[in-house]
Amino acid sequence: MATLRVSVVSPEREVFTGTGDMVVARGREGDVGILPRHAPMLVELAVAPVRVIEGRSERKILVDGGFLHVTPGEEETRVDVLAEHAALPEEIDAAAARARADELDRRLQEVDQAELRAELAKALMRAEHGRG
């Protein structure tokens, strides 16, 4: 039976390596689902969790954008996620992320900058999916 081999890396470290039955990610153009023997694909990712589903369990990896690359094979399909920053939910302090989001939201009230909006999106994702 064909499987997915999933690898999520950032410049600092390898965040996740494992197998799955399906990978679901949010691209800039919308959500994408990857199954074994998927066609080759390169997707620019949005700030959102990448979900690795295996059986009835699901593993989330929080990514701040990046790229998802699919390489099909007969027995194994590779799904590689290259992210500027990635973390597992248990590594994120949701309360600290919420405080950061509140601070960024206050700053955006004073001056609207694309960089602040991007940082706010990252903080909100971490607050929603982090631990605690």
Sequence and secondary structure as in RCSB ss.txt:
>XXXX:A:sequence
MATLRVSVVSPEREVFTGTGDMVVARGREGDVGILPRHAPMLVELAVAPVRVIEGRSERKILVDGGFLHVTPGEE
ETRVDVLAEHAALPEEIDAAAARARADELDRRLQEVDQAELRAELAKALMRAEHGRG
>XXXX:A:secstr
  EEEEEEE SS EEEEEEESEEEEEETTEEEEE TT   EEEEEEEEEEEEEETTEEEEEEEEEEEEEEE  SS
EEEEEEE SSEE GGGSBHHHHHHHHHHHHHHHHH   HHHHHHHHHHHHHHHHSB 
